[in-house]
Amino acid sequence: MKSLILAASYLTLAFATACGGGGSSAGGGGSSGGGGSPSVTLSLASSSVTAFQGQAPVTVNATIARSNFSGSVTLTLSGLPTGATGGITSPGSGDNGSVVFNAGSAAAGTYSVTISASGGTLGSNATLSLTIGATAEILSTQNGPFSVAMSTSFQPAEWDSAFFTTNTQATTTLANLGPHHIRLQAVSEGVPQGSEGTNSTSWDFSTLDPIVQPVLGVGDHSPEFQLAKAPPFMYANDDDSNAFSDLTFAQFAGYAQNLVQYYNTGGFTANSQHFVSPAYPGEKITWWGIYNEPNLNNSLTPQQYVTMYNAVVPAMQSVDSSIKFVGLELSDYSGQPQTWVPPFVSGVTAQVDALATHFYSSCNQKDTDVQLFSSIPNFAADVQYFYQQMETNPALASAPLWVTENNVNADYDAGNGMSACNPGQTFVTDVRGSSPFFAAWRPYVFSQLGKNGVQALYHWDFDADQQFGEVLYGNDQIELSYWVDYWIGQTFPASAGSQLLNYGDSDDAELEILPVTNSDGSVVVMVANHAVNNPSTDNNGSGAPRSVLVNLSDLPVFSSASLVTIDSTTSLANGPTPTSVTPAAQITLTLNGYSVAFLTLKP
């Protein structure tokens, strides 16, 4: 649980002298003699100032320029945000005064404040930009392990199979992500047996393997092959939108056995033809997922899925006893874990090496930014529910939970330009999957899921459009989402030695703070800014700027520090450029709208 710990800090402002600040004056009254009309002109030493929540107040010096006036001058202040306070020292008969700003309980943001100087009938005003900044206090005490492997996905099918052959740099771009157990979800013609709308049982890997074979050679060389769909002849009416014909799932188990043989044991023979993976024996597939989103596909009930799992897994193990299995892979929307997890946990008898689920923040392009961000705490609550249920079965008590699909919006074009999720509504590509919005959203998801024990987070999917892709399918153009995932993976490599640090923050409604210490003594602090500029209307808005004071005074002294920031200015071609930062007890981060900052400190 977060605790709010706000310590006093130092802030030194270097002020200019006796100029600036946009002062104005008016004449009349209190003349000290001499020629010309009397006047009073106010100027401020700075036109902007930042006061951090829970920190020491800051002072702005004020100077009065007089002409033919020697009377007393009083300063007043207006425009302070609710919760902030201001203290004034008026010049009186002198020329110098000051205004002290205390953030108090004011909401983070930037406000226009007016300071007025008056002497009799004379007056002058100056405006000042007051930023209320947030504070994050990083503590040295630890709060448990943190290890989340980042990965990505492919959907081998006729629309996807040429990706690696037409984009020669794609394998390098993919490998640079360092993905763990890349997910392969074969559908449509990517299913290597049968043919849509027929009773065919023939085998053809020509659509599947142009994706699978390159993937076998990158990352950890250990993809997760998800048995997403069965061959069409196994469904009623030879249509894979219908229910399974064989509810013992013996046919499906036989199909799965042949795939294990194809990739892992030297192949199989069917119709007098031998089929074997071109990568065998050098590369095999160890991880296998048993069906995709059974709560949505093919009219399966929770009990039927348990029957499927208990039939398919032992059949595959009889071919290769070393392989591992991922169960469920739910489409997680309201109430689904509560319906599907308990029957699986209580009924499964076959080996389970991980459970999985999917998280999308929306299925409607009209949902606002606020609605999408507000879905993330619900993800964390469902993760907690998964683990609570898994603990009731000793065989699952130590199994990890993976999130094998994750993106902003799950909707897609169902045909004729219409939304799949919202019948009658025109489909519109939701570019929040690759815009600066993503730079706030994905790190927020990563942090919340990791803090609740998720051990793998997969992007859906690697090559697609601006809604889903890390690179664009047609030309291998890198999207901003790629750099977000890349730097999360680089900054938080999955490691048994990393530990969460306790922390306190003054604005957890708009900022996600993730501090982790590593086995080498280094510390990483991630700050994701998901402050929405206009909460009622923004849809792919720009976000609201925030300043964050990261207080590191409870930690040891570091010898070096670097900062990576991803926002609207980040180069898509090259990604963000790390910059050196002078290690200090307190470091200020400036976040320009939706963004994420990675602060790395080394001993």
C-alpha positions as CSV (number, residue, x, y, z in Angstrom):
1,M,0.0,0.0,0.0
2,K,1.3,3.4,-0.9
3,S,2.1,5.8,2.0
4,L,2.3,9.5,1.5
5,I,5.6,10.7,2.8
6,L,6.4,14.3,2.0
7,A,9.7,15.6,3.2
8,A,10.9,19.2,3.0
9,S,13.2,20.0,0.1
10,Y,15.5,22.7,-1.0
11,L,14.8,24.8,-4.1
12,T,17.1,27.6,-5.2
13,L,15.8,30.1,-7.6
14,A,18.2,32.4,-9.5
15,F,16.4,35.6,-9.9
16,A,17.1,38.4,-12.3
17,T,17.3,41.9,-10.9
18,A,14.8,44.7,-11.0
19,C,13.3,43.9,-14.5
20,G,10.9,41.6,-16.2
21,G,7.6,40.3,-15.0
22,G,5.3,42.2,-17.3
23,G,4.7,45.1,-14.9
24,S,2.4,48.0,-15.6
25,S,1.7,51.3,-13.8
26,A,-0.8,54.0,-13.3
27,G,-0.3,57.6,-12.2
28,G,-1.9,59.9,-9.7
29,G,-1.5,60.8,-5.9
30,G,1.4,60.7,-3.4
31,S,3.7,62.9,-5.4
32,S,7.2,63.5,-4.1
33,G,7.7,66.6,-6.2
34,G,9.6,67.1,-9.4
35,G,8.4,67.0,-12.9
36,G,6.2,64.4,-14.5
37,S,3.3,62.3,-13.3
38,P,3.8,60.0,-10.3
39,S,3.9,56.3,-11.0
40,V,4.6,52.9,-9.4
41,T,5.8,50.0,-11.6
42,L,6.0,46.4,-10.3
43,S,8.4,43.9,-11.7
44,L,9.1,40.3,-10.6
45,A,12.4,38.5,-10.4
46,S,10.9,35.6,-12.3
47,S,7.9,35.1,-14.6
48,S,7.4,31.5,-13.5
49,V,7.9,29.4,-10.4
50,T,7.3,25.8,-9.3
51,A,6.1,24.9,-5.8
52,F,6.1,21.2,-5.1
53,Q,3.4,19.5,-3.1
54,G,4.5,18.8,0.5
55,Q,7.8,20.7,0.0
56,A,9.2,23.9,1.3
57,P,7.6,27.1,0.0
58,V,9.4,29.1,-2.7
59,T,9.9,32.9,-2.9
60,V,9.6,35.4,-5.7
61,N,11.2,38.8,-5.1
62,A,9.3,41.9,-6.2
63,T,10.8,45.3,-7.1
64,I,9.0,48.6,-7.2
65,A,10.2,51.4,-9.5
66,R,8.9,54.8,-8.4
67,S,8.6,58.0,-10.2
68,N,7.5,61.1,-8.2
69,F,6.0,59.0,-5.5
70,S,7.4,58.2,-2.0
71,G,4.3,56.7,-0.3
72,S,3.7,53.2,1.0
73,V,3.2,50.4,-1.5
74,T,1.2,47.3,-0.7
75,L,1.2,44.0,-2.6
76,T,-1.8,41.7,-3.1
77,L,-2.2,38.3,-4.7
78,S,-5.0,36.8,-6.8
79,G,-5.6,33.7,-8.8
80,L,-4.1,31.1,-6.4
81,P,-5.4,27.6,-7.0
82,T,-7.6,26.2,-4.3
83,G,-5.4,24.7,-1.5
84,A,-2.3,26.8,-2.2
85,T,-1.3,29.6,0.0
86,G,0.7,32.8,-0.6
87,G,2.6,35.0,1.9
88,I,3.4,38.6,1.1
89,T,6.0,41.0,2.3
90,S,5.0,44.4,1.0
91,P,7.7,47.1,0.1
92,G,6.0,49.8,2.2
93,S,8.0,52.9,1.6
94,G,10.9,50.9,0.2
95,D,11.4,49.3,-3.2
96,N,11.6,45.6,-2.4
97,G,9.1,43.0,-1.4
98,S,8.4,39.3,-2.0
99,V,5.7,36.7,-2.4
100,V,6.0,33.2,-0.9
101,F,4.1,30.3,-2.6
102,N,3.2,27.1,-0.7
103,A,1.7,24.3,-2.8
104,G,-0.4,23.1,0.1
105,S,-3.1,20.8,-1.0
106,A,-3.5,22.4,-4.5
107,A,-3.9,20.1,-7.5
108,A,-0.9,19.6,-9.7
109,G,-1.0,21.9,-12.8
110,T,0.0,25.3,-14.0
111,Y,-1.9,28.4,-13.0
112,S,-1.8,32.1,-13.9
113,V,-1.4,34.2,-10.8
114,T,-1.6,38.1,-10.6
115,I,0.4,40.2,-8.2
116,S,-0.8,43.7,-7.7
117,A,1.1,46.7,-6.2
118,S,-0.9,49.7,-5.0
119,G,0.0,53.0,-3.4
120,G,-2.9,55.4,-2.9
121,T,-4.4,55.8,-6.3
122,L,-1.4,54.4,-8.0
123,G,-1.2,50.7,-9.1
124,S,0.7,48.1,-11.1
125,N,0.1,44.5,-11.9
126,A,2.4,41.6,-12.9
127,T,1.4,38.1,-13.9
128,L,3.3,34.9,-13.0
129,S,3.0,31.3,-14.1
130,L,2.7,29.1,-10.9
131,T,3.3,25.4,-11.4
132,I,2.2,23.0,-8.7
133,G,4.4,20.1,-8.9
134,A,4.0,16.5,-7.6
135,T,6.5,14.8,-5.2
136,A,7.6,11.1,-5.3
137,E,9.5,9.9,-2.2
138,I,11.5,6.8,-2.9
139,L,12.3,4.7,0.2
140,S,15.1,2.2,0.8
141,T,12.8,-0.4,2.2
142,Q,11.7,-3.3,-0.1
143,N,8.2,-4.5,-0.9
144,G,8.7,-7.9,-2.6
145,P,10.1,-9.1,-5.9
146,F,9.4,-7.5,-9.3
147,S,9.9,-9.5,-12.5
148,V,7.8,-9.0,-15.7
149,A,9.0,-10.4,-19.0
150,M,8.1,-8.3,-22.0
151,S,7.0,-9.9,-25.2
152,T,5.0,-9.5,-28.4
153,S,2.7,-11.5,-30.7
154,F,2.1,-12.7,-34.2
155,Q,-1.0,-14.0,-35.9
156,P,0.1,-16.3,-38.7
157,A,-2.6,-16.1,-41.4
158,E,-2.8,-15.3,-45.1
159,W,-2.8,-11.6,-44.4
160,D,0.3,-11.9,-42.3
161,S,2.5,-14.6,-43.8
162,A,4.6,-12.4,-46.1
163,F,5.7,-10.0,-43.4
164,F,9.3,-11.2,-42.9
165,T,9.9,-11.8,-46.6
166,T,8.8,-8.3,-47.6
167,N,10.4,-6.5,-44.7
168,T,14.1,-7.5,-44.6
169,Q,14.9,-5.7,-41.4
170,A,12.0,-7.1,-39.5
171,T,13.9,-9.9,-37.7
172,T,16.5,-7.4,-36.4
173,T,13.8,-5.0,-35.3
174,L,12.0,-7.8,-33.5
175,A,15.2,-9.2,-31.9
176,N,16.2,-5.8,-30.5
177,L,13.1,-5.9,-28.3
178,G,14.5,-9.0,-26.5
179,P,11.1,-10.6,-26.4
180,H,10.4,-13.6,-24.1
181,H,8.3,-16.6,-25.5
182,I,6.9,-14.7,-28.5
183,R,3.3,-15.7,-29.0
184,L,2.2,-17.3,-32.2
185,Q,-1.6,-17.4,-32.7
186,A,-2.3,-19.3,-36.0
187,V,-5.8,-18.6,-37.4
188,S,-7.6,-18.9,-40.7
189,E,-5.3,-20.3,-43.4
190,G,-2.5,-20.2,-40.8
191,V,-4.1,-23.4,-39.3
192,P,-2.1,-26.0,-41.2
193,Q,-4.7,-28.7,-41.6
194,G,-8.0,-28.5,-43.5
195,S,-9.5,-25.7,-45.5
196,E,-12.3,-23.3,-44.6
197,G,-15.7,-24.5,-45.7
198,T,-14.6,-28.1,-46.6
199,N,-14.1,-31.5,-45.0
200,S,-10.4,-31.5,-46.1
201,T,-7.9,-33.1,-43.7
202,S,-4.8,-32.2,-45.8
203,W,-1.8,-30.5,-44.3
204,D,-0.1,-27.4,-45.6
205,F,2.4,-25.3,-43.5
206,S,3.1,-22.8,-46.3
207,T,1.1,-20.0,-44.6
208,L,2.2,-20.8,-41.0
209,D,5.9,-21.3,-41.3
210,P,6.9,-18.0,-43.0
211,I,6.1,-16.5,-39.6
212,V,7.1,-19.3,-37.3
213,Q,10.5,-20.1,-38.7
214,P,11.9,-16.5,-38.4
215,V,10.4,-16.2,-34.9
216,L,12.1,-19.4,-33.8
217,G,15.5,-17.8,-34.5
218,V,15.1,-14.5,-32.4
219,G,14.6,-13.5,-28.8
220,D,14.9,-16.4,-26.5
221,H,14.4,-18.9,-29.3
222,S,11.4,-20.2,-27.3
223,P,8.0,-19.0,-28.6
224,E,4.7,-19.9,-27.2
225,F,2.6,-21.6,-30.0
226,Q,-1.0,-21.1,-29.1
227,L,-3.4,-23.7,-30.5
228,A,-5.8,-20.8,-31.2
229,K,-8.2,-22.7,-33.5
230,A,-8.9,-26.2,-34.6
231,P,-8.9,-27.3,-38.3
232,P,-12.3,-26.3,-39.9
233,F,-13.5,-29.9,-40.3
234,M,-13.6,-30.3,-36.5
235,Y,-16.4,-27.7,-36.2
236,A,-20.1,-28.2,-36.9
237,N,-21.0,-27.4,-40.5
238,D,-17.2,-27.2,-41.3
239,D,-17.3,-23.6,-40.1
240,D,-15.0,-22.6,-37.3
241,S,-17.5,-20.0,-36.1
242,N,-19.6,-23.0,-34.9
243,A,-19.2,-25.4,-31.9
244,F,-16.9,-28.4,-31.9
245,S,-18.4,-31.6,-33.3
246,D,-16.4,-33.8,-31.0
247,L,-16.8,-32.7,-27.4
248,T,-14.4,-35.3,-26.2
249,F,-11.8,-33.3,-28.1
250,A,-10.0,-36.5,-29.2
251,Q,-9.7,-35.1,-32.8
252,F,-8.3,-31.8,-31.5
253,A,-5.8,-33.7,-29.3
254,G,-4.6,-35.7,-32.4
255,Y,-4.1,-32.5,-34.3
256,A,-2.1,-31.1,-31.4
257,Q,0.0,-34.2,-31.3
258,N,1.0,-33.9,-35.0
259,L,2.1,-30.3,-34.4
260,V,4.4,-31.3,-31.5
261,Q,5.8,-34.0,-33.8
262,Y,6.3,-31.5,-36.6
263,Y,8.3,-29.0,-34.6
264,N,9.9,-31.2,-31.9
265,T,10.4,-34.8,-32.8
266,G,11.2,-35.2,-36.4
267,G,7.8,-34.8,-38.0
268,F,4.8,-37.0,-38.9
269,T,3.5,-38.7,-42.0
270,A,0.1,-38.1,-43.5
271,N,-1.3,-39.0,-46.9
272,S,2.1,-40.5,-47.8
273,Q,3.8,-37.2,-47.2
274,H,6.3,-36.5,-44.4
275,F,6.0,-33.1,-42.7
276,V,8.8,-31.7,-40.5
277,S,9.8,-28.3,-39.4
278,P,12.7,-26.8,-41.4
279,A,14.3,-25.7,-38.1
280,Y,14.3,-29.2,-36.6
281,P,16.3,-30.3,-34.7
282,G,18.0,-27.0,-33.9
283,E,14.9,-25.1,-32.8
284,K,11.9,-26.6,-31.1
285,I,8.7,-25.2,-29.5
286,T,8.6,-25.7,-25.7
287,W,5.6,-23.6,-24.7
288,W,2.1,-24.4,-25.9
289,G,-1.1,-22.4,-25.3
290,I,-4.4,-24.4,-25.2
291,Y,-7.0,-22.5,-27.2
292,N,-7.7,-18.8,-27.6
293,E,-10.3,-17.0,-25.6
294,P,-12.6,-20.0,-25.0
295,N,-15.1,-17.7,-23.3
296,L,-15.7,-16.1,-26.7
297,N,-15.0,-18.8,-29.3
298,N,-17.0,-21.7,-30.5
299,S,-19.7,-21.8,-27.8
300,L,-17.5,-23.5,-25.2
301,T,-18.6,-23.7,-21.6
302,P,-16.1,-23.5,-18.8
303,Q,-16.6,-27.2,-18.1
304,Q,-16.0,-28.1,-21.8
305,Y,-12.8,-26.1,-21.8
306,V,-11.6,-28.1,-18.8
307,T,-12.4,-31.3,-20.7
308,M,-10.5,-30.0,-23.7
309,Y,-7.5,-29.1,-21.6
310,N,-7.4,-32.4,-19.8
311,A,-7.6,-34.3,-23.1
312,V,-5.2,-32.3,-25.2
313,V,-2.3,-31.8,-22.8
314,P,-1.6,-35.5,-22.0
315,A,-1.8,-36.3,-25.7
316,M,0.9,-33.7,-26.5
317,Q,3.0,-34.9,-23.5
318,S,3.0,-38.4,-24.9
319,V,4.9,-37.1,-27.9
320,D,7.3,-34.8,-26.0
321,S,7.3,-34.9,-22.2
322,S,9.5,-31.8,-21.9
323,I,7.0,-29.3,-23.2
324,K,5.1,-26.7,-21.1
325,F,1.5,-25.5,-21.2
326,V,-0.5,-22.2,-20.8
327,G,-4.1,-22.4,-19.8
328,L,-7.2,-20.3,-20.3
329,E,-6.0,-17.2,-22.2
330,L,-9.3,-15.5,-21.5
331,S,-10.8,-12.5,-23.2
332,D,-11.1,-10.7,-19.9
333,Y,-14.1,-8.4,-19.6
334,S,-16.5,-7.9,-16.8
335,G,-17.3,-11.0,-14.9
336,Q,-15.3,-13.4,-17.0
337,P,-12.6,-14.5,-14.5
338,Q,-15.3,-15.1,-11.9
339,T,-17.1,-17.4,-14.4
340,W,-14.2,-19.3,-15.9
341,V,-11.3,-19.5,-13.4
342,P,-13.0,-21.4,-10.5
343,P,-14.2,-24.3,-12.8
344,F,-10.7,-24.6,-14.4
345,V,-8.8,-24.4,-11.1
346,S,-11.1,-27.1,-9.5
347,G,-11.4,-29.3,-12.5
348,V,-8.0,-29.4,-14.2
349,T,-5.9,-32.5,-13.8
350,A,-3.3,-32.0,-16.6
351,Q,-0.1,-30.1,-16.2
352,V,-0.4,-26.3,-16.0
353,D,2.8,-24.2,-16.2
354,A,1.1,-20.8,-16.5
355,L,-2.3,-19.3,-16.6
356,A,-3.0,-16.4,-19.0
357,T,-5.6,-13.7,-19.7
358,H,-6.0,-10.8,-22.0
359,F,-6.5,-7.1,-21.2
360,Y,-7.8,-4.3,-23.4
361,S,-9.0,-1.0,-22.1
362,S,-11.8,-0.5,-24.6
363,C,-13.7,-2.0,-27.5
364,N,-15.1,1.4,-28.6
365,Q,-13.2,4.2,-30.3
366,K,-15.6,6.7,-28.8
367,D,-14.4,6.0,-25.3
368,T,-12.5,8.9,-23.8
369,D,-9.0,8.9,-22.5
370,V,-10.3,9.0,-18.9
371,Q,-12.4,5.9,-19.5
372,L,-9.4,4.0,-20.9
373,F,-7.1,5.0,-18.1
374,S,-9.7,4.1,-15.5
375,S,-9.8,0.5,-16.8
376,I,-6.3,-0.2,-15.6
377,P,-7.0,-0.6,-11.8
378,N,-9.7,-3.2,-12.9
379,F,-6.9,-5.2,-14.6
380,A,-5.0,-5.3,-11.3
381,A,-8.2,-6.4,-9.4
382,D,-8.7,-9.3,-11.8
383,V,-5.1,-10.4,-11.4
384,Q,-5.6,-10.5,-7.7
385,Y,-8.7,-12.7,-8.3
386,F,-6.8,-15.1,-10.5
387,Y,-4.1,-15.6,-7.9
388,Q,-6.6,-16.0,-5.1
389,Q,-8.3,-18.8,-7.0
390,M,-5.0,-20.5,-8.1
391,E,-4.0,-20.8,-4.5
392,T,-6.9,-23.1,-3.8
393,N,-5.3,-25.8,-6.0
394,P,-1.8,-26.9,-4.8
395,A,-0.7,-27.7,-8.3
396,L,-1.4,-24.1,-9.4
397,A,-0.4,-22.3,-6.2
398,S,3.1,-21.4,-7.6
399,A,2.2,-21.0,-11.3
400,P,2.6,-17.5,-12.8
401,L,-0.1,-15.5,-14.5
402,W,0.8,-14.1,-17.9
403,V,-1.1,-11.4,-19.8
404,T,-0.7,-12.7,-23.4
405,E,-2.6,-10.0,-25.2
406,N,-2.7,-6.3,-24.2
407,N,-3.5,-3.2,-26.1
408,V,-5.6,-0.1,-25.9
409,N,-8.6,-1.1,-28.0
410,A,-9.8,-4.6,-29.0
411,D,-12.2,-3.5,-31.7
412,Y,-11.5,-4.3,-35.4
413,D,-13.1,-4.0,-38.8
414,A,-15.7,-6.8,-39.1
415,G,-16.2,-6.2,-42.8
416,N,-17.6,-3.4,-44.9
417,G,-15.9,-0.9,-42.6
418,M,-18.1,-1.7,-39.6
419,S,-17.1,-2.1,-36.0
420,A,-17.0,-5.7,-34.7
421,C,-17.8,-4.6,-31.1
422,N,-20.4,-2.0,-31.9
423,P,-22.9,-3.2,-34.6
424,G,-24.0,-0.3,-36.7
425,Q,-21.1,1.9,-35.8
426,T,-18.4,2.6,-38.4
427,F,-15.0,1.2,-37.5
428,V,-12.3,3.9,-36.9
429,T,-8.7,3.0,-36.3
430,D,-7.9,3.9,-32.7
431,V,-4.4,5.5,-33.0
432,R,-4.1,5.6,-29.2
433,G,-2.3,2.3,-29.7
434,S,0.7,4.1,-31.1
435,S,0.3,7.8,-30.2
436,P,1.8,9.6,-27.2
437,F,-1.3,8.3,-25.3
438,F,0.4,4.9,-25.4
439,A,3.5,6.3,-23.7
440,A,1.5,6.9,-20.6
441,W,-1.0,3.9,-20.9
442,R,1.4,1.0,-21.4
443,P,3.8,1.9,-18.6
444,Y,0.8,2.4,-16.3
445,V,-0.4,-1.1,-17.2
446,F,3.0,-2.6,-16.9
447,S,3.5,-1.1,-13.4
448,Q,0.1,-2.1,-12.1
449,L,0.2,-5.6,-13.4
450,G,3.8,-6.2,-12.2
451,K,3.0,-4.9,-8.7
452,N,0.3,-7.5,-8.5
453,G,2.4,-10.4,-9.6
454,V,1.9,-10.7,-13.4
455,Q,5.1,-12.3,-14.8
456,A,4.8,-11.7,-18.5
457,L,3.1,-8.9,-20.6
458,Y,2.6,-9.3,-24.3
459,H,1.9,-6.7,-26.9
460,W,-0.9,-7.4,-29.4
461,D,0.5,-7.5,-31.9
462,F,3.9,-6.9,-33.5
463,D,3.1,-6.2,-37.2
464,A,-0.2,-4.4,-37.7
465,D,-1.8,-1.0,-38.2
466,Q,-1.5,2.1,-35.9
467,Q,-4.1,0.6,-33.5
468,F,-2.3,-2.6,-32.8
469,G,1.2,-2.6,-34.3
470,E,4.6,-2.0,-32.9
471,V,5.7,-1.8,-36.5
472,L,3.4,-1.1,-39.5
473,Y,2.7,-4.2,-41.5
474,G,3.3,-2.7,-45.0
475,N,6.7,-1.1,-44.5
476,D,8.2,-2.1,-41.2
477,Q,7.9,1.5,-40.0
478,I,8.6,1.6,-36.2
479,E,5.8,3.1,-34.1
480,L,6.0,4.9,-30.8
481,S,4.6,1.8,-29.1
482,Y,7.7,-0.1,-30.1
483,W,10.0,2.3,-28.3
484,V,7.8,2.3,-25.2
485,D,8.0,-1.5,-25.0
486,Y,11.7,-1.5,-25.9
487,W,12.6,0.8,-23.1
488,I,10.4,-0.9,-20.5
489,G,12.1,-4.2,-21.4
490,Q,15.6,-2.6,-21.3
491,T,15.0,-0.7,-18.1
492,F,13.2,-3.6,-16.2
493,P,14.7,-6.8,-17.5
494,A,13.0,-9.9,-16.0
495,S,15.2,-10.9,-13.1
496,A,14.9,-12.9,-9.9
497,G,17.0,-10.3,-8.1
498,S,14.9,-7.2,-8.6
499,Q,12.8,-5.8,-5.7
500,L,10.1,-3.2,-5.5
501,L,10.9,-0.3,-3.3
502,N,8.4,1.4,-1.1
503,Y,7.5,4.9,-2.0
504,G,5.0,7.7,-1.4
505,D,3.6,10.1,-4.0
506,S,1.4,13.2,-3.8
507,D,-0.5,12.7,-7.1
508,D,-1.2,9.0,-7.6
509,A,-4.4,9.9,-9.5
510,E,-2.4,11.2,-12.4
511,L,1.1,9.7,-12.0
512,E,2.2,6.0,-11.9
513,I,5.4,5.6,-9.9
514,L,7.4,2.4,-10.2
515,P,10.7,2.2,-8.2
516,V,12.8,-1.0,-8.4
517,T,16.2,-1.9,-7.0
518,N,18.3,-4.5,-8.8
519,S,20.8,-7.1,-7.6
520,D,23.8,-4.8,-8.8
521,G,22.6,-2.0,-6.5
522,S,21.2,0.1,-9.2
523,V,17.8,1.7,-8.8
524,V,15.3,2.5,-11.6
525,V,12.4,4.9,-11.1
526,M,9.7,5.0,-13.7
527,V,7.2,7.9,-13.8
528,A,4.3,7.7,-16.2
529,N,2.2,10.8,-16.6
530,H,-1.4,10.0,-17.5
531,A,-2.9,13.4,-16.5
532,V,-5.7,14.2,-18.9
533,N,-5.9,17.8,-20.1
534,N,-9.7,17.8,-20.6
535,P,-11.2,14.9,-18.8
536,S,-14.7,15.3,-20.2
537,T,-13.9,15.3,-23.9
538,D,-10.3,14.2,-24.6
539,N,-10.0,11.2,-27.0
540,N,-6.4,10.8,-28.0
541,G,-5.6,14.2,-26.3
542,S,-2.2,15.6,-25.6
543,G,-2.3,15.1,-21.8
544,A,-1.5,17.7,-19.2
545,P,2.1,18.7,-18.4
546,R,3.4,17.7,-14.9
547,S,6.6,18.5,-12.9
548,V,7.7,15.8,-10.5
549,L,10.3,16.1,-7.7
550,V,11.8,12.7,-7.2
551,N,13.2,12.6,-3.6
552,L,16.0,10.0,-3.3
553,S,17.4,11.2,0.0
554,D,16.6,7.9,1.7
555,L,18.7,5.9,-0.8
556,P,22.5,5.6,-0.9
557,V,24.6,8.0,-2.9
558,F,24.9,7.1,-6.6
559,S,27.8,7.8,-8.9
560,S,25.9,8.2,-12.1
561,A,22.4,8.7,-13.4
562,S,20.6,8.7,-16.8
563,L,17.2,9.7,-18.0
564,V,15.1,8.5,-20.9
565,T,11.8,10.3,-21.7
566,I,9.2,9.2,-24.3
567,D,6.6,11.7,-25.3
568,S,5.2,13.5,-28.4
569,T,8.7,14.7,-29.4
570,T,10.3,11.2,-29.6
571,S,11.8,10.2,-32.9
572,L,9.9,7.2,-34.4
573,A,13.0,6.3,-36.4
574,N,15.5,6.4,-33.6
575,G,13.6,6.4,-30.4
576,P,14.5,8.6,-27.4
577,T,18.0,9.6,-26.6
578,P,19.3,8.9,-23.0
579,T,20.7,11.9,-21.3
580,S,23.1,12.0,-18.3
581,V,21.8,13.4,-15.1
582,T,23.8,14.6,-12.1
583,P,23.0,12.3,-9.2
584,A,21.4,14.3,-6.3
585,A,19.1,13.8,-3.3
586,Q,16.3,15.3,-5.3
587,I,15.8,15.3,-9.1
588,T,13.1,17.1,-11.0
589,L,11.4,15.5,-14.0
590,T,9.5,17.6,-16.5
591,L,6.8,15.6,-18.3
592,N,5.2,17.3,-21.3
593,G,1.7,15.8,-21.5
594,Y,1.2,12.0,-21.9
595,S,4.7,10.5,-21.4
596,V,6.9,8.2,-19.4
597,A,10.3,8.9,-17.9
598,F,12.9,6.2,-16.8
599,L,15.4,7.5,-14.3
600,T,18.3,5.0,-13.8
601,L,20.8,5.5,-10.9
602,K,23.9,3.4,-10.6
603,P,26.2,3.1,-7.5
